[in-house]
Amino acid sequence: MTAPARLADIATQAGVSEATVSRVLNGRPGVAATTRQSVLAALDVLGYERPVRLRLRSAGLVGLITPGLDNPIFPALAQVVGQALTRQGYTPVLATQTPGGSTEDELTEMLVERGVSGIIFVSGLHADTTADMDRYDRLRAKGVPFVLVDGFAPGVRAPFISADDRGAMQLAVTHLASLGHTRIGLAVGPRRFVPVLRKIEGFRLALQEQLGIPPESSAELIEHSLYTLEGGQAAAATLMDRGCTAVVCASDMMALGAIRAARHRGLEVPDDISVVGFDDSPLIAFTDPPLTTVRKPVQAMGQASVRALLEETGDSHSASAPDRPRAPVHGEFVFMPELVVRGSTASGPGGRPGDTPRP
């Protein structure tokens, strides 16, 4: 160990007795598997190296291909997936796409050449309606199991893990409509992506249900841009020009851009315009103002992607019943987000029932 491990510190971190810690470190029997795992996790958290006899032997490498890490939601998901893989004895390999860097196909080829046990794709080409999906058939033909997160292609035989983008937009619009907003805009990414199309569908349905705006009349309330702060700023500026008093954004980064656009016009959030994000990225609760957002179920989605991959590899006994592995299940598993109301939304011009309308 890099430093002597104090039993008291480890016991406190793990919530067990010092005697239990001693039994785990010395490899003695009589300790429940969950308790043993808590002690090992405490060692990791406190920065101690595990004794050699307690170190896991890797069951293999698993690739995780993500877009660039500028958006905090991708590192957050990568952390959940990495932890879940490590608990099952696998070693995660993070492969990140960056502008001008390696493509998804190049990263996939690199991982396959290294003999990975499987690959998890996050917001990849499977989400792009203009992309050739045959690449996934070719990967399956090589015997490499894979799981696809955030996106859906009906012709691809694989497990898909998705957030309910339609439901997310209905949560956001219903919240804003309840505050009295009648002119609500949507700042969203490029049209060719499946999550974008689904968000638009949910947004239009919610406008019709909450405000009586038919889908064919909502085109000017939707603005496509990039999933960046600058993209959100540009889209929000256009929507404000069109009279929107509230803007729903397809990512928290875009929402921060929308707040910047409002401030550049001398407007206050939420007094003059309300902003809703999507993801609930780490630290987003500490922005100024704290951002109202639709929380993406990252923990559940990350863990589900690992379970699905284990079933694809035939190693599902390590995550489920030990007597018989379950057969892989192909199709889409959809996880419902939740609305987190903070300080970036307030009453619109119409106000809520019983509210005094703002001038």
Disulfide bonds with the S-S distance in Angstrom:
none
